[in-house]
């Protein structure tokens, strides 16, 4: 009877293949981390403009257009700083997970990426608070850091208590798009897990074939 690997075995194998591919890419790419940082800057800028154009198109073409254009640069850089740090943490998590001796430990390690996604939400708030304050200085319309913090605290509180308000929905959508890059490791784990369990389930449904 043909041996059918378990879903967890397939999941580990897929993750190991991905890690091996990544490590080979890192070793063969000159200035890998510099290029990675540049890619994350572009990714965060893309997320920023996508979120802005879909949720608040009036800001792009209105009176505050210059302010939001300038905000894109610190948002891209600060977002890339977090993504690079989370990449290093994710690699550590993956190595620990693959070296774990049982499936519960394996899942527990990979679940840490969910905490990274949560921290990313807080980082997005910090990024916009700091970027808005910095741009206000450039435009000679200075705001205090305290006023920026209060502004985003009010937005978060409003979104928590009245999430279906149209303006709050736009803010939530904006935050989700901005945090998309931080969700990549979690989405990768989810994809590999679903792929493994689907393949394992399909293999169990096939009729067993014995050698003649």
N, C-alpha and C positions, 0 to 999 in steps of 0.2 A: 504494500500500500504506500502511495506517495506521501511523503511528509509535508504537512501544511503548517507553515510558520504562523505563530500567533500574531494578533494585531499589534501587540506591544513590541514584538520582535521586529515586525515590518516597520513600525514607527521608529524604533531605535536605528534600524539600518538606514532608513531614509535620512534621518537627522545626521547620522555619521557621514553619509555620502555628501550631504550639504556642507558639513563642517570641513571635510577633506577638500572639497572644491574651494571653499573660502580660504582655507589655509594655503592652498597652492596658489590661488590668486594673489594673496598677500605677499607671498615669497617671490613671485615672479613679476610683480608690478613695482616699478621704480617710484619712489616717493608715494607709497601707497596711502599713508595716513593723510598726507597733504591733499591728495586727489579725493580721498574719501570725504574730507572736510568740505572741499569745494562742491562735491556732489550733494552733500547735505545742505549746504547753503542754497544751491539752486532748487533743491527739493522744497525747502522751507519757503523760499520766495514764490515758487509755483503754487504751493498750498495757500500762501497769503493772498496772492492775486486771485486765485480761484475762489477763495472764500469771500473776498472783498467784492468781486464782480458779480457773484451770485447772490450774496446776502445784502450787500450795501452798494449797489452800482452808483447811487447818487453821490456817494463820498468820492468816487473816482473822478467824476465829471463836475462836481459842485465846487463850492467856495473853499472847501478844505482839501482839495485835490493834492496840493503841494505837501501838506502835512502828512497825508497817507502815503504818498510816494516816498517821502523821506523815511517814514516809519518802517518801510519794507526792508531797508538795509540792516538796521540793528536787529530787527525781528529775524531776518535770515541768518545773521551771524550767531546770535544768541541761541536760536533754535538748533543750529548746527553743533554748537558746543554741547548741548544736552544730548543730541543724537549720537555724537561720537563717544561720549561718556557711557551712554546706555548700550552702545555696541560692544564696548569692552566688557561691561557687566554681563551682557547677554552671552558673550563667548565663554565667560567663566561659568555661567549657569549651565550652558550646554555641555561643557566638558564634565562638570560635576554630575549632571544628570546621566550622561552616558556611562560614567564610572560607577553609578549607583548599583546596588546589588538586587534591588527589588523594584517592582513597578510602582508601588506607592511612593517611594523616595524619588523615583524618576519623575512622576507627575508633580510631586511637591516642589522639586527644583524648578521645573518649567513654569510652575504657577507664579514664581517670583516675578516673571515678566508682567503679570497683571498689576503688581505693585508699581512697576516702572511706568505703566500706562497711567496709573493714578497720579504718580508724581509728575508726569508730563503735563497733566491738566493744571497743576499748581504752577509748573514752570511757565506755561503759556500765559497765565495771569501775570506772573512776574515780568515776563518779556514785554508784554504790552504796557504794563505800568512803567517800567524803566524806559522803554522806547518812546512812549508818549511824553514822558518828562524830559528826556534828552532832546527830542525834536522841538519841544516848546522853547527850550533855551536857544536853539539854532534860529528859530523864527522870531526871536526877540519878544516872545509872548510867554514868559516863564510861568510855570506852575510849580507848586510845591509837590514833593513826592507824596506827602500826606494826602493831598487832594486827589492825586491819581489813585492811591490805594483806596480811598473812600469811594471813588467812582466805581471801581471794579468790585469792591465789596458789595455795593448796592446792586450791581448787575447780577452777581452770583446769588445774592439773597433773593432777589426778585425771580430769578430763573428757578430756584429751588421751590419756592412757595407758589409760583404761578407759571409752571413750565409751558402751558399751552397758549399763553398770551402771544400774539403774533410777533411782537418785538423780542420777547424772550426766546421764541423758537428760532428766530434769526440769529440771536446771540449763541444759542446752543449749537446750531448748525455751524456757525463760524468757528466755535471752539473745537468741534469734532474734526472739521477739515484741517484746522491748524495743528491738531495733535495727531494727524494721520501718520506722519513719519515715525512717531514713537510707538504706533500700534503695529508696525511691520513685523517685529519678532513674534508678537502674540498671534498675528494672522498667519505667519509661517507655521508656528506650532499647530494651530488649529487646522490648517490645510493638510499638513503631513499626518496628523492624527486621523482626520476624516478619511483621507486617502487610504491609510493603513486599515482602518476598521471596515471600510467598504470593500477593499480587496480581500480581507480576511473573511468577511461575510459571504462574498461572492464565491470564494474558494470552497467554503463549507457547503454551499448550496449545490455545487457541481457534483455529479455522481462520481464516486471513487472508482478509479480504474486500476485494476490489478494487472500485473505483468502476465502475459500468456504463458 
